Amino acid sequence: MTKSKLFLAVAIATVFNSASAYDTLKIGEVEITPYARVVAGIDYTNNIMNSGLQGSRVQVASNQWGTSWWGLTLKTPLTDGWSGVAHLESGFGTNDGQSNNNGSLFNRRSNVGVSNEQYGELTVGNHMWIANDAFYVDPMAHQWIGLNTLVGGRNWGIGPNTLQYTSPVFAGLQASYMHMAGGAIDDTKRGSGDGVSLSYTQGGLNLRLIADQLADQYGRYTGGTVYGLGSQGEWKFTKEILLGGTYQLGNAKLFAGYNRVTAPQAGYATTAKWDDKAEQTWLGVNYRVTEKLTALGAVYHLKEDVSGKKSNLFAAGLNYDWNKYFTLYATVGSINNNTISADAASMNGANNHALYYWNMACDSSSSTCNGASSYGGYAGFVLKF
């Protein structure tokens, strides 16, 4: 271990140890609040293909229910109601203890800026990409089985080189804007992104609108990393609109939403006609069975415009909060894919969505693959503070 990493590890351990008896540690005029979450369990998936191998799989569940993380928030008073703020957060997997992003330390958040109760907060650095706000209208709360399954993880991701402004709440309305600077010489569009997230809350009703776009390294909206979408429906470099809402009705929290992603330059510089639009709708509910037990259920439907692919994801889960620090979870899901024409499959790949979007339910080149389905689930433990 290098001296710098050793020093950082000792410093972080000191902060967590010093703050163990209370929520916030104060050093001079800086308040430091540590937090952490550790998630692990067991995962099973049937009918899955990865790295040329086909079959079922049992593995230790790491980030399936939600990622493990640890972080620090820092705040210091300035003048006239202003504060200096910073956010440091790292995500990791409990299956191997590795960082979620190529070994980088603060891979989720590392930003600093100013905050004011009347004017909002402005920060610069590394943020969670603004589309992650879809979490608030996803009945499965961004589990691996959930809103991101059928759209290639479009509403996950990190926003490096970003500036974010979040307004205060006014009459139930709150707005956030994020800009990602591509950093390319003489072309500001390459690798750039912009997004807006609007939220309205009134009583038990919450509505959210997200509009964002992410350009590839050439400044184009091609969908995938190699000028196209591929057989798995890769929707990374796209334009997106998401509208969703929740309503609290007694012990039940109801969810509904619509998500459209478009890749207007899919198949760029080729004569191929690939899927360049996907539309997803969903309905769901979180029901508080007891004070500690919550049941989750949702159905998601996706259709793609050119190939005619249609997929349904059915999801259900239970979360048991033993206390405010420790949770038991169990989630199951099933994907049903329709069969598309041979011509459409030859151009866009078979309809073979798997339970986790980076996998396939079968080999696209197989004549029996088109319309294959997949099911599975995971269960485990969460400790957080």
Protein Blocks (a to p, Z undefined) as FASTA:
>chain_A
ZZklmmmmmmmmmmmmmmmmpmbdcehjaccdddddddddddddehiaeehiacdddddd
fklnoccdddddddddfeehiacdddddddddfklopafegoiablmbccdddddfknop
cdedjdddfklmmmmmgfnlopabdjklmnoommgccdehiacdddddeehiacdddddd
ehighiakgopacdddddddehjbccdddddddddfkopaehpanopabjnopafbccdd
dddddddehjbccdddddddddfkgoihiabdcdfbdcdddddddddfblmlccdddddd
dddfklopacddddddddddfblmbccdddddddddddddfklmmmnopafbdfblkbcf
bdfkbmklgopacddddddddddZZ
